[in-house]
Amino acid sequence: MSATHHLAPEIEWTAAPRTRGWRPDLGQAVADTSYVALRLSGWLLGTGLASLGVFALFFLMLGNFTPLGFFSHIGNLGTRFVAADEARRAAFMGQVHVVQAVIFGLTALARGRLLLTILDLTKGRRHG
């Protein structure tokens, strides 16, 4: 006994009982979840590294894209950070965390389309 769904005529629905148990479906769910988790962690890692690269680019720009200028600014920042008292260090690190979060958010927005393709499981046909 087969009936055709009115919205998708190319799909044929059968009333026959399922011959497969719950285990293959659970295995497929675990496989899909693992796939999405790995792709999502890769996306997060790539976005995080890109946002950290913005800091490196900032110091390269300050140093006129020369190694001497880059390391001079990094050394100046390190010297002043070590010489500061604990309250100023905490305030500075708070500002760095806010700036890093904003840069990460902007980078994530720029890479948002890739995230949508990672989370879209309806593309293509299943293999395996």
Helices and strands as residue ranges (DSSP letters): E 2-4, E 12-14, H 22-62, H 67-83, H 86-110, H 112-119
